[in-house]
Amino acid sequence: MNSDNKPSVLVVDDDKNTRDGLERALKRTYDVYVAENAVRALEILAEHRIEILLSDVRMPGMDGLALLQRAIAHSPDLICILLTAYGNVEIAVTAMKQGAYDFLMKPVNLDHLDILLQRALHSRDVESENMNLHEQLDTKFGMENIVGNSSSMLSMFETIRQTAPTQATVLITGETGTGKELVAHAIHRLSTRSRGPFVAVHCAALAANLLESELFGHEKGAFTSAVSRRRGRFETADGGTLFLDEISEVEPSVQVKLLRVLEERTFERVGGDETIEVDIRIVTATNQNLRELVNDGKFREDLYFRLDVVNIELPPLRDRTDDIPLLCNRFLKEFNEKNAKEIQGITGEACNVLSAYSWPGNVRELRNTIEKMVVLARGTRLTPRDIPANIREAVKEGGYNLAIRAGRQGSAGTDSLADAEKHLIQAALARNKNNITQASKDLGISRRTLHRKLKTYKDESAEQENLVDTSETDANSR
């Protein structure tokens, strides 16, 4: 940007009249540079800080698409807009894939161009602000490993920010692999206890007697193998945060002692009578429904209420598929560095396939998948052929087209992916008079897949009373 803070624009066109006309139209608002060909344009890009490249596509020598590639390689943040009198869909798609911001037909409508440039600069500024904000949040809030821009994740981030500075006990819920321990770490790092210890205990990994000793410690001689006094996790977490993962797996005998610590912040070591007082914050996590376990008599209700002061629920990855490209890029960068690879990115088609998969293992499974793809990649970009065969087959069986259409419908409105998919299925059944065979063909999925999806809906029994499967009817008639 020049001294009077005008945004800088480089106009590249082999036609002098076009160059001069655009320069006159833009010079009041922009610091304008002009070039008659791509070679001169690259020289200007090397000599000056250009923010917007406005280039013709068809030029002698190096064309606009080749210039676009070279320019973005030199300046990744450059806003590129291509102009052509021979516009067609193929060129537009190619330009967008290579990083063009937009594509305009010649002769250029100057009012349209002005609006487009303002929008492009605003979009760049907003993106820059978001990046700066994320960097600040990463260092200030310790959430650099929790990735997501979906509404459910943004809401969760806000809950973490509000809750972390308090002393409230937090219960983190979510399926396996959603990142519950990452959230626990973020809460600790955001809190006033961030300089104290963060101590994690995975409750399911220990039997009841071992867990009791692990949590509360023991005195010498408390049991056969207790050859010396041992401090428990509550003591080592004093002044910090104790994270109890898989809290639903704790035996009733230990639940009683946990309740006392939550109420009084005191306990005794196993085999001891000295009352020990601690200053800790307790954060717990589970992939189970604790309320149901309480109703079934498997978890103490009084302990449940003590733990569930603030509940942070992590959505499964299948309900926030818009975050998959972000996660893929994060993991791609991580495993490039870890494995000394130079994979340049992931194609949109590959992201679409990954977004159509149900991810039963959630973010953990996606992370492992991207690591495998990076290690075994056959090109400079990850493509659908790099996706593990089991995922490709699952997506194919599950109805790739349906998932993509549902994703578009969900992102266009307020529906989640699951809701959007359900609406598509209901609409197809209505169009085909509840004929499963015809509806499955309409949706591009197998009858078995459609049957399976219908079973997941609460109103299945009511809806399926009048469903007709013509393939079965045909089979019976034969």
Residue, then its C-alpha position, 0 to 999 in steps of 0.5 A: m500500500n502506498s503513502d496515502n493508504k490507497p489499496s494497490v491494483l495492478v492492471v494487466d492487459d495487452d490492449k492499451n485502450t483497456r489499460d488506460g481506461l481502467e487506470r483512469a477509472l480506478k486511480r481516484t480510489y486506488d494506487v494503480y500500476v499497469a503492465e502490457n504483458a505477464v512478464r512485466a506484471l511479474e516484475i511489478l509484483a516483485e518490486h511493489r506490494i500489490e494487493i489486487l491483480l486485475s488481468d486479462v486472460r488471453m494475452p500473447g506469451m504467458d496468458g492470464l491463467a499462467l500469470l495467476q498461478r505465478a502471482i499467487a505462488h509469489s503472493p498467496d494473499l493477492i486478490c486476483i480477478l480475471l477479465t476476458a472477452y471469451g468467457n466460458v464456464e471451463i475457464a471460470v472454473t479453472a480460474m477459481k480452482q487456481g485461486a482467482y477471487d472472481f471472473l469478469m466479462k469484457p467490456v468491464n462494467l465499471d460500477h460492477l468492478d467497483i463493487l467487486l473490488q470493495r467486496a474483495l478488500h472487505s473479505r480480505d480484511v475480515e479474513s485477516e481480522n479472523m486470523n489475528l483473532h484466532e492467533q490471539l485466542d490460541t495464545k490467550f485461550g489455549m484453544e489452538n488445537i480445537v478447530g471449528n467455525s460451525s455454529s455449534m463449535l463457536s457456541m462451545f468456544e463461547t461457553i469455554r470462555q465464560t466458564a473457564p475463569t470461574q471455579a465451577t465444576v465442568l462436565i464435558t460430554g461427547e462421543t469418543g474422539t470428539g476432543k474432550e481432553l482438549v477442551a479440558h486443557a483449554i479450560h485449565r489454560l484459560s483459568t486463574r489456575s493456569r500456572g498450576p498443574f493439570v492432572a488427567v486420570h483415565c478412570a476406565a483404565l483402572a480397577a476400583n481399588l487401584l483407582e481409589s489409590e490413584l486418586f487419593g494416594h495410600e499410606k505405607g502398608a495400606f495393602t500388600s504392595a503399598v511398600s511406601r506412602r504415595r501421594g494421589r492425584f488429588e494432592t498432585a493437582d493441588g492449586g490446579t485442575l484435576f481432569l477425570d476422564e470417563i467418569s461414568e466408569v467409576e465404581p459406586s464405592v469411589q463415587v462416594k469419596l468423590l462426592r465428599v471431595l467435591e463438597e468439602r475439598t478434603f479426603e484421607r489417603v487409603g489406609g490413613d486417618e490424616t485429613i488432607e485439604v486441597d484447592i483444586r478444580i474438577v473437570t470431568a468427561t464422559n461419552q455416556n449419558l449420565r442422566e440415564l445411568v442415574n435413572d438406571g441406578k448405576f451412578r449416584e444422583d447427588l454426585y451427578f448434580r455436583l459434576d453437572v454444574v456446567n455442561i459442555e457438549l461436543p458435537p459429533l463430527r458428522d453434525r459439523t461437516d462444514d469444519i472438515p476442510l478446516l480440520c483437514n488443512r490443520f492435520l495436513k500441515e501437522f503431518n507434512e511437518k512431522n513426516a517431512k512431506e510437501i503435500q500442497g493441499i487437498t482437492g475439493e472433491a476429496c473434501n466432499v468425499l470426506s464430508a460425506y462419511s459418517w466418522p464414527g471415530n469423530v475427529r480422532e478418526l479424521r486425524n488418523t485418516i489424514e496422516k495415512m493419506v499424507v504418508l501414502a500420497r501419490g501426488t502433490r495434492l490429496t485427492p479422492r484416490d488417496i482416501p482409504a478404500n474402506i471410507r470410499e466404500a462406506v461413502k459409496e454405500g451410504g449415498y455420496n450424492l445424498a450427503i453432498r446435497a444434504g450438505r448444500q441444503g444444510s449450509a444454505g439454511t439453518d438445518s444441520l446436515a442430519d436434518a437436511e438429509k432427513h428433509l431430502i428423504q422425506a421429500a423423495l418419499a412424498r414425490n414417489k408416493n412412499n415407494i422405497t425403490q423409486a425414492s432410493k433411485d431418486l436419491g441415488i442411494s441403495r434401498r438398504t441404505l434408505h431402510r437404514k436411514l429411516k430406522t433412525y428417525k423417531d417417526e419411523s413406525a408411523e411413516q413406514e406403515n404405508l411404504v412400498d418396496t416394489s423390488e420385494t413386490d416384484a420378487n413375490s410376484r415372480 
